[in-house]
Amino acid sequence: MDLSTLNIPDAFASQQGIGRETILQIKKDFLQNGLEIRLNEAEDSDFDKICGEVSALVDWLLTNDRSRFMNLLYRIDIAESLIHQALEDSGEKTVPEKLGTMIVRREAQKVLIRRYFSGK
């Protein structure tokens, strides 16, 4: 399984339970940093909606509690180089949108890796 070429939004739609497990992983990691995020597990195949919810909280954290946000990124295990790339890249998306999508992708990768090694 090559995660670098895996289309995460397609995995949400095509592999049963990936979205739900990703939402649970996001909630777990956020809660371990004292953050509650409201994600609807019934919308588990809507990758863009999940990214939007995470991006909204990222936006709040960047404005109000950068230290907690950096701790969250460390817990989720997002490479510092990717964070700098998102901050420097001048694309269509805002910084919170880029970082929110990055978080959801990383959490989905964790789920897929866990599934792969557990034989699911």
C-alpha positions as CSV (number, residue, x, y, z in Angstrom):
1,M,0.0,0.0,0.0
2,D,1.5,3.3,-1.1
3,L,0.0,6.0,1.0
4,S,1.7,8.8,-1.0
5,T,-0.4,8.0,-4.1
6,L,-3.6,7.0,-2.3
7,N,-6.6,9.2,-3.0
8,I,-8.0,9.7,0.6
9,P,-11.3,11.2,-0.5
10,D,-11.9,8.2,-2.8
11,A,-11.0,5.9,0.1
12,F,-13.7,7.6,2.2
13,A,-16.3,6.9,-0.4
14,S,-15.2,3.4,-1.5
15,Q,-14.0,1.7,1.7
16,Q,-16.6,1.1,4.3
17,G,-15.9,2.6,7.7
18,I,-12.8,4.6,6.7
19,G,-14.6,7.9,7.3
20,R,-16.1,6.9,10.6
21,E,-12.8,5.5,11.9
22,T,-11.1,8.7,10.8
23,I,-13.6,10.8,12.6
24,L,-13.1,8.8,15.8
25,Q,-9.3,9.1,15.4
26,I,-9.7,12.9,14.9
27,K,-11.9,13.2,18.0
28,K,-9.5,11.1,20.1
29,D,-6.4,13.2,19.1
30,F,-8.2,16.5,19.6
31,L,-9.6,15.4,23.0
32,Q,-6.2,14.3,24.2
33,N,-5.2,18.0,23.6
34,G,-8.3,19.2,25.5
35,L,-10.2,20.1,22.4
36,E,-13.7,19.0,21.6
37,I,-14.6,18.8,17.9
38,R,-18.1,18.1,16.8
39,L,-18.1,15.8,13.8
40,N,-21.1,13.9,12.7
41,E,-20.2,10.2,12.2
42,A,-23.3,9.8,10.0
43,E,-21.6,12.0,7.4
44,D,-18.5,9.7,7.4
45,S,-18.1,9.6,3.6
46,D,-18.1,13.4,3.1
47,F,-14.4,14.2,3.1
48,D,-14.9,17.9,2.3
49,K,-17.4,18.4,5.1
50,I,-15.0,16.8,7.6
51,C,-12.1,18.9,6.4
52,G,-14.3,22.0,6.7
53,E,-15.2,21.3,10.3
54,V,-11.5,20.6,11.2
55,S,-10.4,23.7,9.3
56,A,-12.9,25.9,11.3
57,L,-11.3,24.7,14.6
58,V,-7.8,25.1,13.1
59,D,-8.7,28.7,12.3
60,W,-9.8,29.3,15.9
61,L,-6.7,27.7,17.3
62,L,-4.3,29.7,15.0
63,T,-6.0,32.9,16.3
64,N,-6.5,32.0,20.0
65,D,-4.1,29.2,21.1
66,R,-1.2,28.6,18.7
67,S,0.7,26.6,21.4
68,R,-2.1,24.1,21.7
69,F,-2.4,23.9,17.9
70,M,1.3,23.1,17.6
71,N,0.9,20.4,20.3
72,L,-2.0,19.0,18.3
73,L,0.1,18.8,15.1
74,Y,2.8,17.0,17.0
75,R,0.3,14.5,18.5
76,I,-1.2,13.9,15.0
77,D,2.4,13.5,13.6
78,I,2.4,16.0,10.8
79,A,5.9,16.8,9.6
80,E,7.1,20.3,10.3
81,S,8.2,20.6,6.7
82,L,4.6,20.1,5.6
83,I,3.4,22.7,8.0
84,H,5.9,25.2,6.6
85,Q,5.0,24.3,3.1
86,A,1.3,25.0,3.8
87,L,2.2,28.3,5.4
88,E,4.3,29.4,2.4
89,D,2.2,28.0,-0.4
90,S,0.0,30.7,-2.0
91,G,-2.8,28.6,-3.4
92,E,-6.6,29.0,-3.5
93,K,-7.1,27.6,0.0
94,T,-6.6,29.5,3.2
95,V,-3.9,28.4,5.7
96,P,-6.6,26.9,8.0
97,E,-8.1,25.0,5.1
98,K,-4.8,23.6,4.0
99,L,-3.9,22.6,7.6
100,G,-7.3,21.2,8.2
101,T,-7.2,19.0,5.1
102,M,-3.7,18.0,6.1
103,I,-4.9,16.8,9.5
104,V,-7.8,14.8,8.1
105,R,-5.5,13.2,5.5
106,R,-3.0,12.2,8.2
107,E,-5.7,10.8,10.5
108,A,-7.1,8.8,7.5
109,Q,-3.6,7.5,6.8
110,K,-3.3,6.3,10.4
111,V,-6.6,4.4,10.0
112,L,-5.6,2.9,6.7
113,I,-2.2,1.8,8.1
114,R,-3.9,0.2,11.1
115,R,-6.3,-1.6,8.8
116,Y,-3.5,-2.8,6.6
117,F,-1.4,-4.3,9.4
118,S,-4.5,-5.8,11.1
119,G,-5.4,-7.6,7.9
120,K,-8.8,-5.8,7.3
